Amino acid sequence: MKIVIDARFWGESGIGRYIRNLVGELGKIDKNNEYVLLLLKKDLNIKLPLNFKKIEADFRWYSFKEQLLLPKILKKNKPDLVHFPHFNVPIFYNGKYVVTIHDLIHQHFQSRDTTIRNPLIFKIKKFGYEKSFARAVRKSVKIFTPSEFVKKQLIDQWKVDGKKIIVTYEAVETSLVNASKLVGSRDFYKLGRKFNIKKPYLFYVGNAQPHKNLTRLIEVFQEIEQVVSGYQLVLAGPSHVFWERIKQGMKTDSIIFPGFVTEKELAILYKNATAFIMPSLEEGFGIPVLEAMACGIPVISSNAA
């Protein structure tokens, strides 16, 4: 069987890590089927098992090029099955495919606060997302979800037959767990000096979009700080306008924003934290919670996944 995987998200983002680990595990267990990865030009140098082939598809997701060029590439390669790891299935592709639905957050949090685009582009994109999602859910032969929570949402809100949905739970990357086991006091000392982090501290890692509920977390932390002093709140995640919005009007220097951190730095921050906090209003899975547990620290989490 010839299976094409749309791997253009390949990288360190949530979906990028999902694809990276999916390909790695498929390479271990399946030596018979032929796999074709569609990749951005920057990722064409990745190493793959012998039964995996790379094809350049150097255009962004959610773009007009994606809608026009991706069906042509797929038609040319004649796959038996395509795996779209996100709901952005081209409207002109009519072949057999499976899709991964990671969450329904984009449907539940649709205010202007969730985007940096101007109102007109926001409305156009929103319309496109809704149509793409509906088509992906209805036309796919199978749907993968990372949790029973997302499966139930699809059944309740989209009337999807439960037999069509396969729950494939996510897991912590072995490399992170191994890195956490090697963390020593000297490692934290160096990292602490780099980011001005001192113990004790509470830790969060992820993006800063509104559904993450970080504004409320900061408000609560500042209130608690009036009663219990001496703690820091460390909020890590790649730089983005959402982080800049959160930083506006900051009233305390006890909140640290280290920005993007490497896997080794992440392991150090997990390992030395008093607790990990996940205040999200909704998650499809919430893998940082699992990462924190694997690194041996307590977790304070909302019940929203």
C-alpha positions in Angstrom: 0.0 0.0 0.0 1.2 3.5 -0.8 0.4 6.0 2.0 1.0 9.7 1.7 1.4 11.8 4.9 1.1 15.5 4.7 4.1 16.3 6.9 4.4 20.1 6.1 3.9 20.9 9.8 7.1 18.9 10.6 9.0 20.7 13.5 8.7 21.6 17.1 5.1 22.8 17.2 2.4 20.6 18.6 1.3 19.1 15.3 4.9 19.1 14.1 6.0 16.9 17.0 3.0 14.7 16.5 4.1 14.1 12.9 7.7 13.6 13.8 6.9 10.9 16.4 4.3 9.3 14.2 6.8 8.8 11.4 9.4 7.6 13.8 7.2 4.9 15.3 5.8 3.9 11.9 9.4 3.4 10.7 9.9 0.9 13.6 6.9 -1.2 13.1 6.1 -1.1 9.4 8.7 -2.1 6.8 6.3 -3.3 4.1 4.1 -0.3 3.1 5.5 2.5 1.0 5.3 6.0 2.7 5.6 9.3 1.0 6.0 12.5 3.1 5.1 15.9 1.7 7.5 18.4 3.2 8.4 22.0 3.1 11.8 22.7 1.4 13.5 23.4 4.7 12.8 19.9 6.0 13.9 17.9 3.0 17.2 16.9 4.6 15.6 14.9 7.4 16.6 11.2 7.6 13.9 8.6 7.1 13.6 4.8 7.0 14.2 3.0 3.6 10.5 2.6 2.8 9.9 6.4 3.3 10.2 8.8 0.4 10.3 12.7 0.5 8.5 15.0 -1.9 8.7 18.8 -1.8 5.4 20.6 -1.2 6.7 24.0 -0.3 3.6 26.0 0.4 1.9 26.9 3.7 -1.1 25.3 5.2 -4.4 27.2 5.0 -3.1 28.9 1.8 -4.6 29.2 -1.7 -1.6 27.4 -3.0 -2.4 24.5 -0.7 -5.9 24.3 -2.2 -4.6 24.4 -5.8 -1.3 22.5 -5.7 -1.7 19.8 -3.1 -4.5 18.0 -5.0 -2.2 18.0 -8.1 0.7 16.5 -6.2 -1.5 13.8 -4.7 -3.1 12.9 -8.0 0.4 12.6 -9.6 1.6 10.2 -6.8 -1.5 8.0 -6.9 -1.7 7.1 -3.2 -3.9 4.3 -1.8 -4.4 6.4 1.3 -3.5 9.9 2.5 -3.1 10.9 6.2 -3.9 14.6 6.9 -2.6 15.3 10.4 -4.9 18.3 10.6 -8.3 19.2 9.2 -6.9 21.3 6.3 -7.9 18.9 3.6 -8.0 20.5 0.1 -11.6 20.9 -1.1 -10.6 19.6 -4.6 -9.2 16.4 -3.3 -11.5 13.4 -3.6 -9.2 10.5 -2.9 -9.3 8.2 0.1 -8.0 9.7 3.3 -7.9 9.7 7.1 -7.6 12.8 9.3 -6.4 13.6 12.8 -8.6 16.0 14.7 -6.5 17.2 17.6 -9.2 19.4 19.2 -12.2 21.6 18.5 -10.8 24.7 20.1 -10.9 26.8 16.9 -14.7 26.4 17.0 -15.2 27.2 20.6 -12.9 30.2 20.8 -13.7 32.4 17.7 -13.6 36.0 19.0 -11.3 38.6 17.6 -9.0 38.1 20.6 -8.0 34.8 19.2 -6.4 36.3 16.0 -3.9 38.9 15.0 -5.5 39.3 11.5 -7.6 42.3 10.4 -11.4 41.7 10.7 -12.0 40.9 7.0 -9.2 38.4 6.7 -10.3 36.9 10.0 -13.9 36.3 8.7 -12.6 34.8 5.4 -10.2 32.5 7.3 -13.0 31.5 9.8 -15.3 30.6 6.9 -12.6 28.5 5.3 -11.8 26.7 8.5 -15.4 25.8 9.0 -15.8 24.5 5.5 -12.5 22.5 5.6 -13.3 21.0 9.0 -16.8 19.9 8.0 -15.5 18.3 4.8 -12.6 16.6 6.6 -15.0 15.1 9.2 -17.6 13.9 6.7 -15.5 12.7 3.8 -12.6 10.9 5.7 -12.8 7.1 6.0 -11.4 7.3 9.6 -10.8 10.0 12.1 -8.0 9.8 14.7 -8.3 11.8 18.0 -5.8 12.0 20.8 -8.5 11.5 23.6 -11.9 10.3 24.4 -12.8 13.9 25.2 -12.3 15.0 21.5 -14.1 11.8 20.3 -17.1 12.6 22.4 -17.1 16.2 21.1 -17.2 15.0 17.5 -20.0 12.6 18.3 -22.1 15.1 20.2 -21.5 18.2 18.1 -20.9 16.7 14.6 -23.0 13.6 14.9 -20.1 11.4 13.8 -20.5 7.7 14.1 -18.3 6.6 17.0 -17.1 3.6 15.0 -15.4 5.9 12.5 -13.3 7.5 15.3 -10.1 5.9 16.5 -8.6 7.2 19.8 -4.7 7.2 19.6 -3.4 8.6 22.8 -0.3 10.7 22.8 2.8 10.2 24.9 5.9 12.0 26.2 9.0 12.0 24.0 11.6 9.6 25.4 14.3 12.1 24.8 12.7 14.6 27.2 12.4 12.0 30.0 16.0 10.9 29.5 17.1 14.5 29.6 15.2 15.1 32.9 17.1 12.2 34.5 20.4 13.8 33.8 19.5 17.2 35.3 21.7 18.3 38.1 21.9 21.3 40.4 24.6 22.9 38.3 22.3 22.9 35.3 19.6 24.8 37.1 22.2 27.3 38.4 23.2 28.1 34.9 19.7 28.3 33.5 18.6 30.4 36.5 21.2 33.0 35.8 20.3 33.1 32.1 16.6 33.8 32.7 16.8 35.2 36.3 14.8 32.3 37.6 14.9 31.5 41.3 13.3 28.7 43.4 10.6 28.2 44.3 8.6 28.8 41.1 5.5 27.6 39.4 5.9 26.6 35.7 3.9 26.7 32.5 4.9 26.0 28.9 2.9 26.4 25.8 1.4 29.1 23.6 -0.4 32.2 24.9 -3.7 32.0 23.0 -6.8 33.1 24.9 -8.0 29.5 25.6 -4.9 28.9 27.6 -6.4 31.2 30.2 -3.0 32.7 31.2 -4.5 36.2 31.9 -6.6 34.7 34.7 -3.6 32.7 35.9 -1.5 35.9 36.2 -4.4 37.7 38.0 -4.7 34.9 40.6 -0.9 34.7 41.0 -0.7 38.4 41.7 -3.5 38.1 44.3 -1.8 35.2 46.0 1.5 37.1 45.9 -0.1 39.6 48.3 -0.4 36.8 50.9 2.4 34.4 50.1 5.5 36.0 48.8 8.8 34.5 47.5 7.4 32.5 44.5 8.0 33.1 40.8 5.7 32.2 37.9 7.7 31.1 34.9 5.7 31.2 31.6 7.7 29.7 28.7 6.7 29.6 25.0 7.8 30.9 21.6 7.6 34.6 21.1 4.3 35.8 19.7 2.0 38.8 19.8 -0.2 36.9 22.2 2.6 37.0 24.7 3.1 40.7 24.2 -0.6 41.3 24.9 -0.3 39.4 28.2 2.8 41.3 29.3 1.0 44.7 28.9 0.2 46.2 32.3 2.3 43.7 34.2 2.4 44.7 37.8 5.0 42.3 39.2 8.6 41.3 38.4 8.0 37.9 39.9 6.7 36.6 36.5 9.4 35.4 34.1 9.0 35.0 30.4 12.0 33.0 29.1 10.5 32.6 25.6 11.3 29.5 23.6 13.4 27.0 25.5 15.3 24.0 24.2 14.5 20.4 25.2 17.3 20.4 27.7 16.2 23.7 29.2 12.6 22.4 29.3 13.7 19.3 31.2 15.6 21.5 33.7 12.6 23.8 34.2 10.2 20.9 34.7 12.6 19.1 37.1 13.1 22.1 39.4 9.6 23.5 39.5 7.5 23.4 42.6 4.5 22.5 40.4 3.4 22.7 36.8 0.2 24.7 36.1 -2.2 24.0 33.2 -5.1 26.5 33.5 -6.6 25.9 30.0 -10.2 26.4 29.3 -10.0 23.5 26.7 -7.4 21.1 25.5 -7.5 18.2 23.0 -5.0 16.3 25.1 -2.6 18.5 27.1 0.7 16.8 26.7 2.7 19.2 28.9 0.7 17.7 31.9 2.0 14.3 31.0 5.6 15.7 30.5 5.5 17.3 34.0 4.3 14.0 35.6 7.0 12.1 33.7 9.6 14.5 35.1 8.3 13.9 38.6 6.6 17.2 39.6 3.1 17.9 40.9 0.5 19.2 38.5 -2.2 21.7 39.0 -4.6 21.5 36.1 -8.1 22.5 35.0 -10.5 19.7 34.1 -11.0 20.7 30.5 -9.8 17.8 28.3 
